[in-house]
Amino acid sequence: MVKIITDTSSLYSPEEGRKLGFDVMCLNVYVDGKSYREYTDISTADFLELVKQGHLPSSSQPAIGAVMELYEAYADEEVVVISMADGLSGTYQSALGAKDGLDNSTNIHVINSRTLCGPHRYLVDVAVQMAKEGCSASEIINQLMILMDTTRSFLLPQDFDFLKRGGRLTPLAAKLGGLLKIQPVMTQTEDGMRLEKFSIARTFMGGVQNVLKVFSQETHPEACRLYITHAGVPAQTQKVQDLFLKHYPDLHIEVLELSPVFITQGGPGCLAIQWIADKDA
């Protein structure tokens, strides 16, 4: 059976991965010079508390040595590695670099998912299920490529300084930092490597309405999976979910908490709305 490896951009913990039959590599956050593996050394709740205390975190991809060690554990097997979007993290490049020089490098297939969080999670779900059904690595990769072209991601930040510090904004988007009295909505650039301004609204829910309009225009709701991910704002998240369900009562929605690494980039209070086509719809 093809082995599936991913990273915590999928919002799966290593423990959850083990239970479901795949491996999860931890992204890392640094606070006051101390390194934490997310979902292993620190929880989202504990991380948010550190941020509220005024600590300024940073993040990094999995250690390349740990990635190589994981690859070597599957020396005689086909492996599909589903990494978060290249450009938004160095994880994809690290995953590629780690296989160089290994005897089994030709059996390791590293995929730039061009996405993160909710849609990334679904790509992993699909890959794991296909692997269990006996599909080949090429069959799994071909299906993932089809699904990757259907993803959209929108971010509604509350603390713009986190995004600016992370350097993941286009120059134009970075200029929005002084406009925090209104609600900017960010989206991934076409190549998936950075974030750019999508719209500006007067209120948070106005920004959500702008995203809903795109969803209504560009998708077949009955054939989509919608993900709402957030950094410690369950009440706002519920309002977003209620709005989408009001328009589309049968819509498949999954609500998840963001991990420490994504809170490091998007800031506390941020919320993301994402979707991807349902493979079986």
Secondary structure, DSSP 8 states (H G I E B T S, - for coil): --EEEEEGGGS--HHHHHHHT-EEE--EEEETTEEEEBTTTB-HHHHHHHHHTT---EEE---HHHHHHHHHTTTTS-EEEEE--BTTBSHHHHHHHHHTT-TTGGGEEEEE-S--HHHHHHHHHHHHHHHHTT--HHHHHHHHHHHHTT-EEEEE-S-HHHHHHHT-B-HHHHGGGG-TTSEEEEEE-TTSSSEEEEEEESSHHHHHHHHHHHHHHH--GGGEEEEEEESS-HHHHHHHHHHHHHH-TT-EEEEEE--HHHHHHH-TT-EEEEEEE-TT-
